[in-house]
Amino acid sequence: MTPASSAKHDRRPPYQHAADELRREIKAGRYKPGDQLPPYRELQERFGVANMTARSALNVLRDEGLIYTIQGRGSFVADYEGSGIDYTPPAWYLANDSKAADAESSEGAAEKIGADSGAAAGSTLTAMLTALRDELRALSAEHQALRREVEELKKAQQSQS
């Protein structure tokens, strides 16, 4: 099934559909940690999308921590289960994917995203977004500190030379 066939009732961009399908395959175990994903050209043909659309789909998965890319080699499935990364699919994915929502609901995902009612979903979503914002700020601060440390190490190395 290509994402285009389900796009009639779902107005999300094609790259989201391609990312959804690849995410399902990774979660189902078709691609195991360390496995290489198909190259962009194969993804273009499979999903009937442009090169940049295929790249955008992989960027989504990379941003979620499901895959990593090595320049000139390709994209590979990350070991998100053994790496300490607590992967939880995005709320919009769970809301749009009944199979994933059914599978995750046994783990309490419905309560996490507030699927009980519209008001609860809004407040829970707001809480999740606030928590994500705070986490991004903390990661950004840590990133900046690491960049400063790298610059200091470079300067120290240059002064020793």
C-alpha positions in Angstrom: 0.0 0.0 0.0 1.4 3.4 -0.9 0.8 6.5 1.1 -1.0 8.1 -1.9 -3.9 5.6 -1.7 -4.7 6.7 1.9 -4.1 10.4 1.2 -7.6 11.0 -0.1 -9.1 11.4 3.4 -5.9 12.5 5.1 -4.6 15.9 4.1 -1.1 15.4 5.6 1.9 15.9 3.2 3.2 12.8 1.2 6.4 12.7 3.2 4.4 12.1 6.4 2.7 9.1 4.7 6.0 7.7 3.6 7.4 8.2 7.1 4.4 6.5 8.7 4.8 3.5 6.5 8.5 3.2 7.2 7.9 3.7 10.9 5.3 0.9 10.9 7.8 -1.4 9.2 10.5 -0.5 11.7 8.2 -1.0 14.7 6.9 -4.3 13.2 10.5 -5.6 12.9 10.8 -5.7 9.1 13.9 -3.5 9.6 15.9 -4.4 12.7 18.4 -2.1 14.5 21.5 -1.7 12.3 19.6 -2.6 9.1 20.0 -0.3 6.2 16.9 1.4 4.8 16.4 1.5 1.0 18.1 4.3 -0.8 16.2 7.5 -1.7 15.7 6.3 -5.3 13.9 3.1 -4.1 11.8 5.1 -1.7 10.9 7.5 -4.5 9.7 4.6 -6.7 7.9 2.8 -3.9 5.9 5.8 -2.6 5.7 7.6 -6.0 7.2 10.8 -4.6 10.0 13.2 -5.4 13.6 12.8 -4.1 13.2 15.7 -1.6 9.9 14.1 -0.4 11.7 10.8 0.3 14.5 12.8 2.1 11.9 14.6 4.2 10.4 11.3 5.2 13.7 10.0 6.4 14.4 13.3 8.2 11.2 12.9 10.2 12.3 9.4 11.3 15.8 10.7 12.1 14.4 13.5 14.2 12.4 10.9 16.1 15.5 8.9 16.8 14.4 5.9 14.8 17.1 6.1 12.2 20.5 7.6 11.7 22.3 8.5 8.5 25.9 8.2 7.5 26.8 10.5 4.7 27.7 8.5 1.6 26.5 5.2 3.1 22.8 5.5 3.7 20.2 5.5 6.5 20.2 2.8 9.2 17.7 1.8 11.9 18.8 3.0 15.3 18.9 0.7 18.3 16.4 2.9 20.1 15.4 0.1 22.5 18.9 -0.6 23.7 20.3 2.9 23.5 18.4 4.4 26.3 16.2 6.4 23.9 12.7 6.2 25.2 10.9 6.2 21.8 7.3 7.0 21.9 5.6 7.7 18.6 4.3 11.2 18.2 0.8 11.8 19.4 -0.4 12.7 15.8 0.9 9.4 14.6 -1.0 7.4 17.3 -4.1 9.5 16.6 -3.9 8.7 12.8 -2.8 5.1 13.0 -5.5 2.9 14.5 -3.2 -0.2 14.4 -0.5 1.6 16.3 -3.0 3.2 18.7 -4.5 -0.3 19.4 -1.1 -1.8 20.0 0.1 1.1 22.1 -3.2 1.5 24.1 -2.4 -1.7 26.0 0.7 0.2 27.3 -1.4 3.2 28.3 -0.7 5.4 25.3 -4.3 6.4 25.1 -4.0 7.9 28.6 -0.7 9.6 27.6 -2.2 11.4 24.7 -5.6 12.0 26.4 -7.8 10.1 24.0 -10.5 9.9 26.6 -12.2 13.1 25.7 -11.5 16.2 23.6 -10.9 18.5 26.6 -8.6 15.9 28.3 -6.8 15.5 25.0 -6.2 19.2 24.7 -4.9 19.6 28.2 -2.8 16.5 28.0 -1.4 17.6 24.6 -0.6 21.0 26.1 1.2 19.4 29.0 3.1 17.1 26.5 4.1 20.1 24.4 5.2 22.1 27.4 7.3 19.1 28.6 8.8 18.8 25.1 9.6 22.5 24.9 11.3 22.3 28.3 13.3 19.2 27.2 14.3 21.0 24.0 15.5 24.0 25.9 17.5 21.8 28.2 19.0 19.9 25.3 19.8 23.2 23.5 21.6 24.5 26.6 23.6 21.2 26.8 24.4 21.4 23.1 25.7 25.0 23.5 27.8 24.0 26.5 29.3 21.1 24.5 30.0 23.4 21.6 31.8 25.8 24.0 33.8 22.9 25.4 34.8 21.7 22.0 36.0 25.2 21.0 38.0 25.4 24.3 39.6 22.1 23.5 40.4 23.2 20.0 42.0 26.4 21.3 44.0 24.4 23.9 45.2 22.0 21.2 46.2 24.9 18.9 48.1 26.6 21.7 50.1 23.3 22.4 51.1 23.1 18.7 
